[in-house]
Amino acid sequence: MTHSLPSARRRWLVELRGLALLTLGVFALHSLVARPFYIPSASMMPTLQVGDRLVVSRWPYGWSYASAALHLLPPLPGRLFGRMPARGDVVILIPPGAGRGGEDWIKRVVGLPGDTVQMIAGRLWLNGRPVRSERVRGRGCPAEQREPCAASIVRETLPGGVGYDTLDRGPSFTDDTPPVRVPTGNVFVLGDNRDVSADSRVPLAFGGLGGPVPVEAIGGRAEVVTFSLGESAGWNPLSWWGALRPERSWRSLRPARLAR
């Protein structure tokens, strides 16, 4: 009996060390390789819907303070093995002023350094030319979100042939913006649901990004929707099966490259 307490203490220490190593391993995986991501808002419809669960890869643009699984670091300049996103990539980022522990946002890159970006009558312009667009009605929205489905879906094709769908609900204050030249080391991002997205068009005072975003603030690239749950899903796991949207599972989020 005299040796039972030290032996029990050692077992507890071994268990705690194993738990600490497991936690450290998960933190490293989510910070350096990939992490799950949940879509809480409609700002990226019709590409992403509320309830989608994604995988976000960390390595495509290198690593920065925004790559950490927990946002405990202040904004720091520079990226390790940094590379620029491509036009059309869907990225997660830390918005300005989010502070430590702030939530990531998800948007689409439309402008690269040196580009001039402008919205005219709700249409995206790049470098003085309108981006190719085509209206397509009646697809892309979940059945439980009838109101967004009534909006027009506009297929945009960026220079280089990258195409994706956007939503146009009608006139909004972000339909017409002044031309903005994207500085070195920054990107211009938009939400696909153009009339309800707080993105690079929207001033900081109105809850937006206030212009182009430094690449250091980008935490990764969205790769695939793993699964999606509709609005009927609650805290009880028994409700998840009925809320599952099987048609959305394993959808790639890499934009299609179309013929120009």
N, C-alpha and C positions, 0 to 999 in steps of 0.2 A: 504493500500500500504506500510505502514511502516514496516509490518512484512513479506513482500514477499521475500526480499533478504535473511534474515536468514533462512526462510523456504526452499528456493531454495538451499541454501548452505547445509542445512541438508540433503536434498534429494540427492544432489551430493555426500555427504560423505557416505550416506547409499549405494549408487550404487558402489562407489569406494571400500567400505569395502566388499561388496558382490563379486566384481570382484577379489579382493585380496584373499578372502577365496577360491574362485573357482580355481584361479591359484595355490594357495598353495595345494589344494586338488589334482589337476592333477599332480603337482610335486611330492607329497607324493606317489600317486598311481604308477607313473612311476618309482620311486626310490625304493619302498618297495615291490610292488606286481608284476606288469608286465608293459611292454612298447612295442610299435610297433617298428619294425625294417625293413629297406629297403635294399635290396641286390643291390649294385651298380656295382659289378664286377663279373667275371666268376671264381674266385678262388675256389669256392665250388661246381662247376658243377661236376657231373650231379645232385647231391642232391638238390642244390639250383641254381636257374637261375636268371640272371639279370632281375629285375622287380618284383621279388617275394616280397610280404609283409608278415612279420612274427609277431608272438607274442613271446616275450622273457620273461620268468618268472624270478623274482628276488630272491625268497626265497630258491631254492633248495640247494645252497651252503652257505647260510648265507649272511651277508651284509658287504661290505667294501667301501673304497673310490670310487671304480669303480662302485658301485651301484647307485650313484647319477645320476638323469636324466640329469643334466648339469655337465660336468666335470670341476668343479671349485676348487676341492681340490687337493693338491699335493699328490703323492704316500705316503700312510701311512701303517705301518705294522699291521697285525692282521685282523681277521674277527669276526664279532658278530655272534654267533651260527654257526661257520664255519664248513663246511663238504666238503670232497673231491669230485670232479666230478668222474663219472664212465668212464671207457674206452668206447669210442664210442660216448659220449655226444658231441653235437654241442653247443659251448659256444661263447659268445661275450666277448671281452677283450680289455683293453687299451694297445696298444703297447708301448714299452719302448721309452722314449723321446717324447711322443706325446704332453706333456704339457697340460696346462689347456685349455679346450674347444676342445681337440682333438677328432677325430672320433674313434668309436669302430670298431674293426675287428671281423670277425667270422671265427672260425676254429673248427676242430674236435680233441678231446682229444684221443691220442693213447697211451701215456705213463704216468704212475703214479710214485710217489716217490719210489726209489729203482729199477725201471726198467732200463734196458739198451736198448737204441733205436738206430737203424742204418738202413741206406738204402744201399742195395747191388744190383747193376744192375737194379735199379728202383723198387726193391721189399722191402717191409717193414719187418724188423727183430726185434723181441722183445726177450730180454734175451737170445741171442745166437741162436734163432730159427726163421726160416721164418714164417711170418703170412700166414695162408692158403689163397690162392687166386685162382681165376678162371676167365678167359677172357670170356666176353660176348659182342658180337658186335651188334650194330644197335638199341640201345634203350637209352632213358634218356635225349635227347637233344631237344630243341625247333626247329621248322621248320626253323625259320629265322636265326639260327646259324649253318649253314651247315658245316663249317670248323671244329668246335669242335666235331660235330657228326661223322666225319670221323675217329676220334680217337677210340682206343680200350677202352672199358669199362671193368674194372677189379673189380670183386666182392671180397672184403676182409672180412675175418672173424677173429675177434680178439679172444684171449683167453677168455673163458667164453661164446663164441657163438654169440657175437654181430656182425652182418654183415651189410655192406653198400657198395655202388658202388663208384668207383673212376675212373678218366680218366687218361689214359697214352697216351700222344701225340707222344712219341718217346724219343730218347736220350736227356738228359739235364744235366746241371752241378750239379743238386740236386739228380741225380740217385744213386750216390755213396758218402756216408758220413762216417766220423769216428764214432765209437760207442760213445754214450753219456749216462752217468748215470744220471738219473733224481734225483736232490737233494730233501731233505725233504722240504715240503711246496711248491713244484713246480709240473707242469705238462708239458708234451711234446705234442705240437699240430701240426697238419698238415692240409692243405687244401685238399679237395677231388680231385681237379683238380691239380694233383701233379706237373706238369711241369710249371705251371704259378702262383704258390702260394708262397707268401713271408711269410714263417712260421718259425718254430723252427729250420729247417735245414739251413736257410739262414742267413748269418752274418748281423750284424747291418749295416756294411758299404755298403751292397748291398740292404738295405731297408727291411731286414727281422726282425725276432724277436730275433735273436742272441742266440738261445738255449731255454732251458725250461723256462716257464713263471710262475712267482709267483702266487699263487692262489688269492692273494689280488687283482691282476689285472683283475680277471674274474668278469664280471658284471652280468652274468645270463646265463640261459640255453634256447636255442631255442626250442620251443614246437611245433608250427604248422604254416604252410603257410595258411594265411587267404584268400588271393587272389593274382593274378599275372597278370601283364600287359606286353604285348610284346613291341617290339621296335617301333611300329607305334603309341604308346600312346604319346601325346604331352601335352602341358599346358592346352589345351582346353578340358574340361570334356566331350564334345561331342565325342571326339576321343577315350575315354576310353572303351566304350562298344565294339567297333570293335576290340580293342587290348586285351580284356579280354581272359585269358586262363582258362576256367572253369575246365579243367581236373586237374589243380594244386590246386584248392581251397580246404582248410581244409585237407591238407596232413600233417600227423604227422611227426615230425622230430626226434622222439625218435627211435633210431636204433632197427631193428628187432633182436630178439634173436633166433638164429638158432640152430638146433641140431648139436652137435660136432661130 
